[in-house]
Amino acid sequence: MVVCLSRSKTVRIKFSERIIEAIDMLVARGLYPSRSAFIRTAVRELLKKEIERRAIASHTLPAVSDSPV
């Protein structure tokens, strides 16, 4: 089973000022088009790692699609 991330929902989240500054610096350097794009990428990558790590042990978690959001 593949988890498709194409349907979007809004989630409110708070970050420390230092984290926001770091994200803003990456956006300003052109590495990401926006804060949202950075956060989506970070969450997607963490989910992929967690799912892969846990799937090796249990074979019960779905894969995450690399499709753009």
SULDA-V375617 format. One record per residue. N is the residue number from 0. PSI is psi in whole degrees, 0 to 359 (* if undefined). Layout:
n:N psi:PSI
n:N psi:PSI
This chain:
n:0 psi:140
n:1 psi:131
n:2 psi:119
n:3 psi:128
n:4 psi:23
n:5 psi:335
n:6 psi:126
n:7 psi:144
n:8 psi:151
n:9 psi:136
n:10 psi:129
n:11 psi:135
n:12 psi:146
n:13 psi:138
n:14 psi:156
n:15 psi:160
n:16 psi:322
n:17 psi:319
n:18 psi:316
n:19 psi:318
n:20 psi:319
n:21 psi:316
n:22 psi:314
n:23 psi:324
n:24 psi:318
n:25 psi:322
n:26 psi:316
n:27 psi:328
n:28 psi:357
n:29 psi:11
n:30 psi:334
n:31 psi:146
n:32 psi:340
n:33 psi:167
n:34 psi:315
n:35 psi:317
n:36 psi:319
n:37 psi:312
n:38 psi:318
n:39 psi:316
n:40 psi:315
n:41 psi:315
n:42 psi:315
n:43 psi:315
n:44 psi:319
n:45 psi:318
n:46 psi:316
n:47 psi:315
n:48 psi:314
n:49 psi:316
n:50 psi:315
n:51 psi:316
n:52 psi:315
n:53 psi:328
n:54 psi:328
n:55 psi:320
n:56 psi:322
n:57 psi:338
n:58 psi:31
n:59 psi:349
n:60 psi:146
n:61 psi:161
n:62 psi:156
n:63 psi:130
n:64 psi:145
n:65 psi:9
n:66 psi:141
n:67 psi:149
n:68 psi:*
